[in-house]
Amino acid sequence: MSKKGRVTTFDLREKKRKGEKSTMLTAYDYSQAKVVDEAGVDMILVGDSLGMVMLGYESTLAVTLEEMIHHGKAVVKGSKSAMVVMDLPFLTYQVNRDDALRNAGRVIQETGAQAVKLEGGIEVIEAVKGIVEAGVPVMGHLGLTPQSVGQLGGYKVQGKDKGAARKMIEDAKALEEAGAFAIVLECVPWELAAFITEQLSIPIIGIGAGKQCDGQVLVFHDVMGLFDEFRPKFVKQYLNLREEMVKGIKDYVGEVKTGVFPAEEHIFNLGMNLESLLEE
Ligand code: KIV
């Protein structure tokens, strides 16, 4: 990590060269970003997973550029040291190169984030080149790409047969050649992830891709135990904040009902007899 300012793409590459692991976690608002940043995570991902964990959508497909920008601004404000990477949502980079550059540019200009992430390999390579040539760092995303969940037939492990493994290796190399600074590999057998990590000189950040990757990424709500609708096999839950929060709120409700809250220390004293006001 740099002594001053935010983590840079150069810092991440250096970490890979030295064999040091990089860390990434999602965050979607000011308070989450402050916590994640203070804990020393290298990169904060404003993932389009916000559609599911923050907005209650069924998938990431409905997330709009405006929603991403709204959350991204708050995350940038809440963080000081981490690199902030913004997901480009569905259909903001697949149509054509100009469109991709315009949308990536908006995200960077309006949020102040340092990089964008997009899903796919050779099929989005022109978009990657266009954005990189404009000077914006791009992170790739291969394997289980949630924006293509319909085509992939669900949230399944990817790259399991020879053809799919070969395509993923080719896609990863194409992204590196196009100038991507890192790639997320999601839900990929660990041997394939390890091979890609070894073949490429840019950092490979895994999620459900084993420990040989150059770093790991997880979703904030999964790590904190805040999302209880489903938990993928690759998630490790470090806290059970949902349980803690429900307990805390039940205590609050109980104390309001019984008059325990607010107590003496929570109130303001006027120190005046109000009856006397009426008599004046
Ligand atoms: O949107 C997201 O949170 C992601 C991670 C799962 C890598 O893309």
Boltz pocket constraint, residues with backbone or C-beta under 6 A from the ligand:
constraints:
  - pocket:
      binder: B
      contacts: [[A, 26], [A, 45], [A, 46], [A, 47], [A, 48], [A, 49], [A, 50], [A, 87], [A, 184], [A, 186], [A, 207], [A, 217], [A, 218], [A, 219]]
      max_distance: 6.0
